């Protein structure tokens, strides 16, 4: 049946000025599940792949075990769960099985001990082997991967396993605990598997507990799978950049853009939250009037209902005016998204400039990001950006804690939209 997804398109202005030159337009495209799938509940195929190396000793390991137990508590008897721990070796603590006997699962989790180095690919490989046992239509397959350190020489294998997971429909939530882990590696793992990566500060047990529960709840909220957005453009309209903005901000690969269309793999779509994409484009001159400039289409599956290849379409129509006052009116919701993306973009560019040794450029962008963040009411993040700028001006390196906080927390700015 049609109507499982509501597709909406908004532009940054109510009316655009009729000009004799190209102008910039932002389109916010949102795909949100409707009430037609409100009662859909797909069972999970979930694997916890956890670092228990020597650096995880003490309170870290205690918090990790408590978080894993809380994650198991969130699961239903129909959900499949497996638990894998790794250091420089790997062990399957819980082979894939229904999450029915929670007391037994918790006893096994409580028996985890720390020790050894870190070789993450071993854990990922075993976790994927356990997930393969439960793959199938109508189940949501996820891996929660957590590490607190650098892996030893197996980054290439980790990336290959993430590609494999993505091909199987297994999204990986790659979590870094503390400050001493490789964010580029975890970002690559998440992107390749259509998952996401995040930073869990050390010494904040509530954060790791909430993170594990939230990952299970997000998987349980999945109602749409294999979603893909296509924006077909009329001749003359040129896309410049595309960002995923909901549930998190992420610049999408240039392969999403062509002269004729924008194609974005949305993957799983959660109940109530949905997915959002911001497209920056240049449109040709127009006389006053109303014009169709594109068509947006989302294709998707609802496996639990036996639906595959369903589609929703909407025309993208813009109005143009010769009245400067009318053309000055902006869409505050879309502009809020643009501002949040800009703040994230500035800190990303600043960190890249710093890595290349361009201290002046990095400092300028960090200060600009701080100003944007302050305007958005993000005082804590603005203060972090200023502190990192001051470190660079004083001849110091950026701090691991500050850069990770900026990188990962600015991705979440659009979760606070009004």
C-alpha positions in Angstrom: 0.0 0.0 0.0 1.2 3.5 -0.7 1.8 6.2 1.9 4.3 4.7 4.4 6.6 7.7 3.9 5.7 11.4 3.9 8.1 13.3 1.6 8.4 17.1 2.1 10.5 19.8 0.4 11.2 23.3 1.7 13.4 26.0 0.3 15.4 28.7 2.2 13.1 31.4 0.9 9.3 31.8 0.4 9.9 33.6 -2.9 13.2 34.1 -4.8 14.2 37.3 -6.6 13.7 37.3 -10.3 17.3 38.0 -11.5 19.4 37.9 -14.7 22.0 35.7 -13.1 22.3 32.3 -11.3 21.5 32.3 -7.6 22.0 30.0 -4.6 19.1 27.9 -3.3 19.0 25.5 -0.4 16.5 22.7 -0.4 15.6 20.7 2.7 14.1 17.3 1.8 12.7 15.2 4.6 11.4 11.7 4.6 9.3 10.7 7.6 7.4 7.4 8.3 3.6 7.9 8.5 1.0 6.4 10.8 0.7 3.6 8.2 3.8 2.0 9.8 3.3 3.3 13.3 2.8 -0.2 14.7 5.7 -1.9 12.8 8.1 -3.6 15.2 10.9 -5.5 13.5 12.9 -7.9 15.7 16.6 -7.2 16.1 19.8 -9.0 15.1 22.2 -7.2 17.3 25.9 -7.8 18.1 27.9 -6.0 20.8 31.6 -6.0 19.8 33.5 -4.7 22.8 37.1 -3.8 23.5 38.3 -5.3 26.8 42.0 -4.6 26.4 44.2 -3.7 29.3 43.4 0.0 28.9 39.7 -0.8 29.7 40.6 -1.7 33.3 38.9 -0.4 36.4 35.9 1.9 36.1 35.9 1.8 32.3 35.2 -1.9 32.2 32.7 -1.7 35.0 30.7 1.0 33.1 31.0 -1.0 29.9 29.5 -4.1 31.5 26.7 -2.2 33.1 25.9 -0.5 29.7 25.9 -3.9 28.0 23.5 -5.3 30.6 21.1 -2.3 30.2 21.2 -2.9 26.4 20.2 -6.5 26.9 17.4 -5.3 29.2 16.0 -3.2 26.4 15.7 -6.2 24.1 12.7 -8.4 23.6 12.6 -12.2 23.7 12.3 -12.2 19.9 15.5 -10.2 19.4 18.8 -12.0 18.6 21.9 -10.9 20.5 25.6 -11.8 20.4 28.4 -10.4 22.4 32.1 -10.5 21.3 35.1 -9.2 23.2 38.5 -8.4 21.8 41.9 -7.3 22.8 44.8 -8.7 20.6 42.7 -11.9 20.6 39.0 -12.4 20.3 36.3 -14.4 22.2 32.6 -14.9 21.6 31.0 -14.4 25.1 27.5 -14.9 23.8 26.9 -16.7 20.5 23.9 -15.4 18.5 20.7 -16.4 20.4 17.3 -15.0 21.5 17.6 -12.4 24.3 15.2 -14.4 26.4 17.2 -15.5 29.4 18.5 -12.1 30.5 19.9 -13.2 33.8 22.1 -15.8 32.1 23.3 -13.2 29.6 24.1 -10.7 32.3 26.1 -13.4 34.2 28.2 -13.9 31.1 28.7 -10.1 30.6 29.7 -9.8 34.3 32.5 -12.3 33.7 34.3 -10.1 31.2 37.9 -9.3 32.3 40.4 -6.8 30.9 43.8 -7.7 29.4 45.9 -7.6 26.3 46.4 -5.1 23.4 43.9 -3.9 20.8 43.2 -5.6 17.4 39.8 -4.4 16.4 39.4 -6.4 13.2 39.3 -9.6 15.1 36.3 -8.5 17.0 34.6 -7.1 13.9 35.1 -10.3 12.0 33.6 -12.5 14.8 30.8 -10.1 15.3 29.9 -10.2 11.7 30.0 -14.0 11.7 27.5 -14.0 14.5 25.3 -11.5 12.8 25.3 -13.6 9.6 23.4 -16.3 11.5 20.4 -14.0 12.0 20.3 -12.1 8.7 17.0 -12.0 6.9 14.1 -9.9 5.8 12.1 -8.4 8.6 15.1 -8.2 11.0 17.1 -5.1 11.8 20.8 -6.0 11.9 23.2 -3.8 13.8 26.7 -4.0 15.3 27.6 -1.8 18.3 31.4 -1.5 18.2 33.2 0.1 21.1 37.0 0.8 21.6 39.1 3.0 23.8 42.4 2.8 21.9 44.3 2.6 18.6 44.1 -0.7 16.8 47.4 -2.4 15.9 48.1 -2.4 12.2 44.8 -3.8 11.0 43.1 -0.6 9.9 42.8 -1.9 6.3 41.1 -5.1 7.5 38.7 -3.0 9.6 37.7 -0.9 6.6 37.2 -4.0 4.5 35.0 -5.6 7.1 32.9 -2.4 7.3 32.4 -2.6 3.5 31.3 -6.2 3.9 28.9 -5.3 6.7 27.4 -2.5 4.6 26.8 -4.9 1.7 25.0 -7.2 4.1 22.8 -4.4 5.5 24.5 -4.4 8.8 24.9 -0.8 10.1 27.8 -0.3 12.5 27.6 2.2 15.4 31.3 2.8 16.0 31.9 4.3 19.4 35.2 5.7 20.8 35.6 5.8 24.5 37.9 8.5 25.9 40.4 10.3 23.8 43.0 7.8 22.5 41.3 6.3 19.4 41.5 6.9 15.7 38.5 9.0 14.7 39.1 8.8 11.0 39.0 5.0 11.2 35.8 4.9 13.2 34.3 7.5 10.8 35.2 5.3 7.8 33.8 2.2 9.4 30.5 4.0 10.1 30.3 5.6 6.7 31.0 2.3 4.8 28.3 0.4 6.7 25.7 3.3 6.6 26.0 3.5 10.4 27.4 6.3 12.5 30.3 7.1 14.8 30.4 8.9 18.1 32.6 10.1 21.0 31.9 8.9 24.6 33.9 11.0 27.1 35.8 9.1 29.7 34.7 9.5 33.3 31.1 10.0 32.5 29.3 6.7 33.2 25.9 8.0 32.4 26.9 8.8 28.8 28.0 5.2 28.0 24.9 3.8 29.7 22.6 6.1 27.7 24.5 5.5 24.5 24.1 1.7 24.6 20.4 2.0 25.4 19.9 4.6 22.7 21.5 2.3 20.1 19.1 -0.5 20.9 16.1 1.8 21.0 17.1 3.4 17.6 17.3 -0.1 16.0 13.9 -1.0 17.5 12.4 2.2 16.0 13.4 1.3 12.5 10.3 0.9 10.3 11.6 1.5 6.8 14.7 -0.1 5.2 16.7 0.3 2.0 15.5 3.9 1.5 17.0 5.9 -1.3 16.4 9.5 -2.3 16.6 10.7 -5.8 16.3 14.4 -6.7 15.9 14.7 -10.5 16.9 18.2 -11.8 15.6 20.1 -14.7 18.2 21.4 -17.2 20.2 24.4 -16.0 19.9 23.6 -12.3 23.3 22.6 -10.9 23.8 20.9 -7.5 26.9 22.0 -5.5 26.8 20.1 -2.3 24.6 17.7 -0.4 24.5 17.1 3.4 22.6 14.5 5.4 21.2 16.7 8.2 18.9 14.3 10.1 19.4 12.5 12.3 23.1 13.7 12.2 25.0 16.1 10.0 27.3 14.5 7.5 28.6 15.7 4.1 27.8 13.1 1.5 30.3 11.8 -1.0 30.7 13.7 -4.3 29.4 10.6 -6.0 25.9 11.6 -4.8 26.0 14.5 -7.3 25.8 14.6 -11.0 24.6 17.1 -13.6 21.2 15.5 -13.8 20.4 14.3 -10.3 21.3 13.9 -6.6 21.2 10.3 -5.3 21.4 9.6 -1.5 21.2 6.2 0.1 19.2 6.8 3.3 19.3 3.2 4.5 17.1 2.6 7.6 14.5 5.2 8.6 13.3 5.4 12.2 9.8 6.0 13.5 9.1 9.7 14.3 12.6 10.8 13.5 13.0 10.2 9.8 15.8 11.4 7.6 16.7 14.8 6.2 18.9 16.0 3.4 20.1 19.5 2.6 20.9 20.2 -1.1 22.9 23.4 -2.0 22.3 24.2 -5.7 22.6 27.0 -8.2 19.5 27.8 -10.3 19.4 29.8 -13.6 17.7 33.2 -14.1 13.9 33.3 -13.9 11.2 35.9 -14.6 8.5 36.4 -12.0 6.3 33.3 -11.7 6.2 29.8 -10.5 8.5 27.1 -11.9 9.0 23.4 -11.4 12.8 22.9 -11.0 13.0 19.2 -9.9 11.2 16.1 -8.7 12.1 14.3 -5.4 11.5 10.6 -5.1 12.1 8.2 -2.3 12.1 4.5 -2.8 11.9 2.1 0.2 11.0 -1.3 1.6 8.9 -2.3 4.6 10.0 -6.0 4.9 7.8 -6.9 7.8 4.8 -5.9 5.7 6.1 -7.6 2.6 6.5 -4.3 0.8 9.5 -3.7 -1.5 10.2 -1.0 -4.0 7.5 1.4 -2.8 7.9 5.0 -4.0 6.8 8.4 -3.0 7.3 11.5 -5.3 6.9 15.2 -4.9 7.5 18.1 -7.4 9.9 20.8 -6.3 8.3 24.2 -7.2 9.8 27.6 -6.6 8.2 31.0 -6.8 10.0 34.1 -8.1 9.1 37.7 -7.6 10.3 41.2 -8.7 9.4 42.6 -5.3 12.5 43.0 -3.1 10.5 42.9 0.1 8.9 39.6 -0.8 12.3 38.2 -1.9 13.8 39.1 1.4 11.5 36.7 3.4 13.4 33.6 4.6 12.2 30.2 5.8 13.4 30.2 9.4 13.3 26.4 9.8 15.5 25.8 6.7 17.8 28.7 7.6 18.3 27.1 11.1 19.4 23.9 9.4 21.8 25.9 7.1 23.3 27.7 10.1 23.9 24.5 12.0 25.5 22.8 8.9 27.7 25.9 8.5 28.9 25.7 12.1 29.8 22.0 11.6 31.5 22.8 8.2 33.7 25.5 9.7 35.0 23.3 12.5 35.6 20.5 10.1 37.6 22.7 7.8 39.5 24.1 10.7 40.6 20.7 11.9 41.6 19.8 8.3 43.7 23.1 8.0 45.4 22.3 11.3 46.3 18.8 10.1 47.9 20.4 7.0 49.9 22.9 9.1 47.9 26.0 8.1 47.7 27.4 11.6 46.4 30.8 10.5 43.6 29.4 8.5 42.7 26.9 11.2 42.6 29.6 13.8 40.4 31.8 11.7 37.9 29.1 11.0 37.8 27.9 14.7 37.0 31.5 15.8 34.3 31.8 13.1 32.9 28.5 14.2 32.8 29.7 17.8 30.9 32.8 16.7 28.3 30.7 14.9 28.0 28.3 17.8 27.5 31.2 20.2 24.7 32.6 17.9 23.1 29.2 18.0 23.2 29.2 21.8 25.9 26.4 22.0 28.0 28.1 24.6 30.0 25.0 25.7 30.9 24.1 22.1 31.8 27.8 21.3 34.1 27.8 24.3 35.8 24.6 23.2 36.4 26.1 19.7 37.9 29.3 21.2 40.1 27.2 23.5 41.4 25.2 20.6 42.1 28.4 18.6 44.1 29.8 21.5 46.1 26.6 21.7 47.1 27.0 18.1 48.0 30.7 18.6 50.2 29.7 21.5 52.1 27.2 19.3 50.5 24.1 20.9 48.8 21.2 19.1 45.0 20.8 19.2 43.9 18.7 22.1 42.4 15.2 21.5 39.5 15.9 23.8 38.6 19.3 22.2 38.9 18.1 18.6 36.8 15.0 19.2 34.2 17.1 21.1 33.9 19.5 18.2 33.9 16.8 15.5 31.2 14.7 17.0 29.0 17.2 19.0 28.5 19.6 16.0 27.1 16.7 14.1 24.2 16.6 16.5 23.2 20.2 16.2 20.2 19.4 14.0 18.8 17.2 16.8 17.8 20.5 18.5 15.7 21.9 15.7 12.5 23.8 16.7 
